[in-house]
């Protein structure tokens, strides 16, 4: 079962474990990786979706390869706070992952406007349309993951637990 509260992560992660951010779409999955101190999210790659079993195998390979302790999956909540069919699809993706890797730690994170922020950053960097199309998903994943990392850092500074997320 996915975690409901970011503060639950602290007790589950070993000191050097990283977090893997996912921006799950119908055709691709953008991936971003935290550093071992869990302060900075870096775009990693974009996975072109195929069969779920192949996608899961690739993700689990990355989890093992990079010492990942948890997945942070962007949840595409509507601007009014409601959940539509895209949220249901992302939640099903996570449920399916848990059927092949039951011990995987998963946390959903509100991804509202992550793609817009990624596109804006690429436009400001004067990136070509082709480069933007190639990079938007992994940059959106980094934006999602960085949001969680910033939340965890703020909670650690204040001593207050992180608030529940979707």
NORWO-V894289 format. One record per residue. N is the residue number from 1. OMEGA is omega in degrees with one decimal (* if undefined). D_CENTER is the distance of its C-alpha to the mean C-alpha in whole Angstrom. Layout:
BEGIN
((N & OMEGA & D_CENTER) (N & OMEGA & D_CENTER))
END
This chain:
BEGIN
((1 & 179.0 & 16) (2 & 178.5 & 13) (3 & -179.8 & 13) (4 & -171.4 & 14) (5 & -179.0 & 15) (6 & -178.6 & 13) (7 & 176.6 & 16) (8 & -178.7 & 16) (9 & -174.4 & 14) (10 & -179.0 & 17) (11 & -176.2 & 19) (12 & -173.9 & 17) (13 & 171.2 & 16) (14 & -174.5 & 19) (15 & -175.2 & 19) (16 & -178.9 & 18) (17 & 179.1 & 15) (18 & 172.4 & 12) (19 & 177.8 & 8) (20 & 178.5 & 6) (21 & 179.9 & 3) (22 & 170.2 & 3) (23 & -172.4 & 6) (24 & 175.9 & 8) (25 & -178.7 & 12) (26 & -178.3 & 15) (27 & -177.9 & 16) (28 & 171.2 & 13) (29 & 174.9 & 10) (30 & -176.8 & 8) (31 & 175.9 & 7) (32 & -175.1 & 7) (33 & 174.7 & 9) (34 & 170.8 & 10) (35 & -175.9 & 14) (36 & 176.6 & 16) (37 & 179.5 & 17) (38 & 177.6 & 13) (39 & -173.4 & 14) (40 & 175.4 & 13) (41 & 179.8 & 10) (42 & 175.9 & 11) (43 & -177.2 & 10) (44 & -179.7 & 11) (45 & 175.4 & 12) (46 & 180.0 & 12) (47 & 173.8 & 13) (48 & -175.6 & 16) (49 & 174.5 & 16) (50 & 173.9 & 19) (51 & -178.5 & 20) (52 & -177.9 & 17) (53 & 177.4 & 19) (54 & 178.4 & 19) (55 & 180.0 & 15) (56 & 179.1 & 15) (57 & 180.0 & 17) (58 & 179.3 & 15) (59 & -179.7 & 12) (60 & 174.6 & 14) (61 & 178.0 & 16) (62 & 178.1 & 13) (63 & -179.7 & 13) (64 & -176.7 & 16) (65 & -174.1 & 17) (66 & 179.8 & 15) (67 & -177.4 & 15) (68 & 178.9 & 12) (69 & 180.0 & 13) (70 & 173.9 & 9) (71 & 175.0 & 6) (72 & -173.9 & 4) (73 & 178.5 & 4) (74 & 179.0 & 5) (75 & -174.4 & 9) (76 & 179.7 & 11) (77 & 177.5 & 14) (78 & -178.3 & 17) (79 & 179.2 & 19) (80 & 177.9 & 21) (81 & -179.8 & 19) (82 & 178.1 & 20) (83 & 179.6 & 17) (84 & -178.1 & 19) (85 & 179.2 & 19) (86 & 177.1 & 15) (87 & 179.8 & 14) (88 & 179.2 & 16) (89 & 179.3 & 15) (90 & 177.8 & 11) (91 & 178.3 & 13) (92 & 176.1 & 15) (93 & 179.1 & 13) (94 & 178.2 & 11) (95 & 178.2 & 15) (96 & 176.8 & 16) (97 & -179.2 & 14) (98 & 177.1 & 15) (99 & 178.5 & 19) (100 & 179.1 & 19) (101 & -173.0 & 17) (102 & -177.9 & 18) (103 & -179.4 & 17) (104 & 175.0 & 14) (105 & -178.8 & 12) (106 & 175.5 & 9) (107 & 174.6 & 8) (108 & 178.8 & 8) (109 & -179.1 & 7) (110 & -177.5 & 10) (111 & -179.2 & 9) (112 & 176.7 & 12) (113 & 179.3 & 14) (114 & 179.9 & 11) (115 & 177.7 & 12) (116 & 178.8 & 16) (117 & 179.0 & 15) (118 & 179.7 & 14) (119 & 179.3 & 17) (120 & 179.4 & 19) (121 & -180.0 & 18) (122 & 176.1 & 19) (123 & 178.8 & 22) (124 & 177.6 & 23) (125 & 179.0 & 23) (126 & 179.8 & 25) (127 & -179.7 & 23) (128 & 179.7 & 25) (129 & -179.8 & 24) (130 & 179.9 & 23) (131 & 178.2 & 21) (132 & -179.9 & 19) (133 & -179.5 & 19) (134 & -170.7 & 18) (135 & -170.9 & 15) (136 & -175.6 & 14) (137 & -179.5 & 11) (138 & 176.1 & 9) (139 & 175.6 & 11) (140 & 177.2 & 9) (141 & 178.0 & 5) (142 & 178.0 & 7) (143 & 178.2 & 8) (144 & -178.4 & 6) (145 & -179.9 & 5) (146 & 176.4 & 9) (147 & 177.8 & 10) (148 & -179.7 & 9) (149 & 178.0 & 11) (150 & 178.0 & 13) (151 & 179.4 & 14) (152 & 179.5 & 14) (153 & 179.1 & 17) (154 & 178.9 & 19) (155 & 179.3 & 19) (156 & 179.4 & 20) (157 & -176.4 & 23) (158 & -177.1 & 24) (159 & 179.0 & 24) (160 & 177.2 & 23) (161 & 176.6 & 20) (162 & 178.3 & 17) (163 & 177.8 & 17) (164 & 178.1 & 16) (165 & -176.3 & 13) (166 & * & 13))
END
